[in-house]
């Protein structure tokens, strides 16, 4: 009643021209067909890129507008807001130019790195501009008689030291991420390098362009003198709260240390348990791909019939715009599949609910238990094909030559693993078998007729499977010449047994006289590594420490006796994770020592450096909460948000400590709770302004999050929104407690002065 023709056109061909050409070709080739219509539907991955580009542009434009409004509101003037906004945009533009010259490509991962850098540059710029504006509004005694330009240069120079120290600390902290393998090891380094390069360029812009803009737009006459009532009430409440917290400094410090242990433990367990799981998000492409795999040996006609039935049912799903597909592979295709594999392309309407439509499609394909149907997208399918899919937690691979012996030893391994505490779902790798024609030559009968076993097998192979006998060269093309028997000879087992085999005397005898022909099951695929066949025994790890389980697995495998040239090897993602954790632990120790040294160089105090390092993970508690709201997956978006929050916490922690040390050096200053409260109050506006602007900047990404193009940016925004809250509390309450608890700064060592020998005076 109807035919469906799937046509693939060249990328540069016009769709309308191809449609008319198909209509004319069908009319010419099949004149008996009536009512020929061509329903053209284009399945193209570029459609997702175009939709994602539009959504990202809208989200970033909304974020830019909110950031500009927030800067204007919190910096209390259009001049400081304009300086900050121009500095941020110029930093990003310079970073994009540098990355382009370096050969970096524009993709979702690079965009995430630029977004991290943008948020970090916003924070850095606000710190510098707000410090200058506050310095002009509330000049110090030492600023009397000094020019605005001198004050600007001094203010920006003071803020650059903590900025560069923060950059080195964060750069050192992300070193372990470069050691990851698999999907994480492929996608994280480009994002991290983009972030580090863009943030460094932003600091250079803040060191050069921002002071120049400030000297042009800011002056002593541009000082708002009126203090907003809400700001006055906020300052008073903060002073009262911080005074109460300082009274319980030991409790607060102990709680921060406990939170640090919890955060580090949860992060370690997450990395150890998840590895590459859910690291890359499911991109919301409107063109879905259903990979179809039937039992090996399934004919193209049978798979096409089943796939067509599934496609017909999928067209009835609400929200599905079009369905197409193919079975097997085309000649000279890059896909190495047989007639038992195919693909169904499904296009989801843009006006339909994406998640609901995808769930309905999954329900339909679940109704075909005889087929292995897997729903995905083009992008995720490409990632899985290029990168190795994660293995099971523990895999014991048994090597050998004889398939029966390998299966027997694998069964013994399975029994031994069943006695290991902490293993579950222990199973042999499935080995699909299919009906195969087996030929066994009767040597005595063949010898009586003057036939060799090879002659019988060669003649049978020629008639049943074909034999290449030569090549024909025509018009610079090569054609194979294959001799093959008539298809009727392969209709049944009886016709095969009756195949004529020529004897040595020239007469023909049926195949059944010189060989037994049977149909028996045989493995469709024999897995090999090198020259050895192998069978895998897989298991999952749970409820016990990874090292103990792997030690027991090694002992269980060692207790099994293997024949000569047969052996077993322990593999699996759990072993890879154990090796990774060992390497990460070694590198992490070095990173912590490096961060401690950088803190000590910045503060000149080992006590303050160690205390800030111990309590710093408490600022990341909001990151853990945001990741939990997203399902607990350690995705690339969560790591991107973690970098933003870590940079914010480190920068404002260093600035707070640096400010306290400057207050301690003032003449007549006493290290008491009043100094701690006054110092924190002077940093209150800068911290809250930066936190509010960053939170408002990522807000559009959260609101517009469930669309194509924001699969990485939305998790990052959620994590940043939660982490900014805890890192702000850390900067405003935990850091002052750390300063107060570690005591005053050590007295600087007196500079050595040259001793001048005084002449002795003796009475004349």
ABEGO torsion letter per residue (X at the ends): XBBBBBBBBBAABBAAAAAAAAAAAAAAABAABBGBBBBBBBBBAAAAAAAAAAAAAAAAAAAAAAAAAAAAAAAGEAAAAAAAAAAAAAAAAAAAAAAAAAGBBBBAAAAAAAAAAAAAAAAAAAAAAAAAAAAAABBBAAABGBBAAAAAAAAAAAAAAAAAAAAAAAAAAAAAAAABBEAAAAAAAAAAAAAAAAAAAAAAAAAAAAAAAAAAABBAAABBABBBAAAAAAAAAAAAAAAAAAAAAAAAAAAAAAAAAAAAAAAAAAAAAAEABGABBBBBBABBBBBBBBBBGBBAAAAAAAAAAAAAAAAABBGBABBBEBBEBBBGBABBBBAABBBBBBBBBAABBAAAAAAAAAAAAAABAABBBBBBBAAAAAAAAABBBBBBABBBBBBEABAAAAAAAAAAAAAAAAABBGBBGBBBBBBBBBBBBBBBBBAAAAAAAGBBAAAAAAAAAAAAAEBBAEBBBBGGBBBBBBBBBBAAAAABAAAAAABBBBBAAGBBBBAAAABBBBBBBBBABBBBBEABBBBBBBBBBBGBBAAAAAAAAAAAAAABBBBBGBBBBBBEAAAAAAAAAAAAAAAAAAAAAAAAAAAAAAAGBAAAAAAAAAAAAAAAAAAAAAAAAAGGBBBAAAAAAAAAAAAAAAAAAAAAAAAAAAAAABBGBBBBAAAAAAAAAAAAAAAAAAAAAAAAAAAAAAAAAABBGAAAAAAAAAAAAAAAAAAAAAAAAAAAAAAAAAEBBBBBBBBBBBBBBBBBBBBX
